[in-house]
Amino acid sequence: MKSYNRDNNKQREVHFVKVILNPDQEIVKTVREGLKRTGGYCPCRLERTEDTKCMCKEFKDQISDPNYEGFCHCMLYYKSLKD
């Protein structure tokens, strides 16, 4: 899909990604409980920084890779290459 920047009408490529919750509800429940306990930070990491706030920087970077398919670090989210 192509879109246009309103400011200078340059054409650029836009990619849509499909990110879903893990279909394993037990994992989702466990991770969400951890997120509540840590104030929204990844419960799988000891470090509490903006980079580890859910949705973490690591997974955002993986999402931006058009060839990446897989789970985030804590397995809450899954990026699919299929529609």
C-alpha positions as CSV (number, residue, x, y, z in Angstrom):
1,M,0.0,0.0,0.0
2,K,1.2,3.5,-0.8
3,S,0.4,6.7,1.1
4,Y,1.4,10.3,0.7
5,N,2.9,12.7,3.1
6,R,0.6,15.7,3.3
7,D,3.4,18.2,3.7
8,N,5.4,17.5,0.5
9,N,3.4,14.8,-1.4
10,K,6.3,12.4,-1.3
11,Q,5.2,8.9,-1.8
12,R,6.1,6.3,0.8
13,E,5.4,2.7,1.5
14,V,3.1,1.8,4.4
15,H,3.1,-1.7,6.0
16,F,0.3,-3.0,8.1
17,V,1.1,-5.6,10.7
18,K,-1.0,-8.1,12.6
19,V,-0.3,-8.3,16.3
20,I,-2.5,-10.6,18.4
21,L,-2.6,-11.8,22.0
22,N,-1.1,-15.2,22.7
23,P,-3.9,-17.7,22.1
24,D,-2.8,-19.5,25.4
25,Q,-5.1,-17.7,27.9
26,E,-3.1,-19.0,30.9
27,I,0.0,-17.2,29.6
28,V,-2.0,-14.0,28.9
29,K,-3.5,-14.1,32.4
30,T,-0.1,-14.7,34.0
31,V,1.6,-11.9,32.1
32,R,-1.3,-9.4,32.7
33,E,-1.1,-10.1,36.4
34,G,2.6,-9.4,36.2
35,L,2.0,-6.2,34.3
36,K,-0.4,-5.1,37.1
37,R,2.1,-5.9,39.7
38,T,4.9,-4.0,38.0
39,G,2.9,-0.9,36.9
40,G,3.0,-1.9,33.3
41,Y,6.6,-2.9,32.9
42,C,7.6,-6.2,31.4
43,P,7.3,-8.7,34.3
44,C,10.0,-10.8,32.7
45,R,12.7,-8.2,33.1
46,L,14.4,-6.8,36.2
47,E,15.1,-3.4,34.7
48,R,12.3,-0.8,34.9
49,T,12.8,1.8,32.1
50,E,10.7,3.2,29.3
51,D,12.2,0.6,27.1
52,T,10.7,-2.2,29.2
53,K,7.2,-0.6,29.5
54,C,4.7,-2.8,27.7
55,M,4.6,-2.9,24.7
56,C,8.4,-2.9,25.1
57,K,10.9,-1.3,22.7
58,E,12.4,-4.7,21.8
59,F,9.0,-5.9,20.4
60,K,8.3,-2.5,18.7
61,D,11.6,-2.9,17.0
62,Q,10.8,-6.4,16.0
63,I,7.4,-5.3,14.7
64,S,9.1,-2.7,12.4
65,D,11.1,-5.5,10.8
66,P,8.9,-6.7,7.9
67,N,10.4,-10.2,8.0
68,Y,10.0,-10.8,11.7
69,E,7.3,-13.2,12.9
70,G,7.0,-14.3,16.5
71,F,6.3,-13.6,20.1
72,C,7.4,-10.7,22.2
73,H,9.9,-11.4,25.0
74,C,7.2,-12.2,27.6
75,M,5.0,-14.1,25.1
76,L,1.9,-11.8,25.5
77,Y,1.9,-10.6,21.9
78,Y,2.5,-12.4,18.6
79,K,3.3,-10.7,15.3
80,S,2.0,-12.6,12.4
81,L,3.1,-12.3,8.8
82,K,-0.2,-13.7,7.6
83,D,-3.4,-11.6,7.2
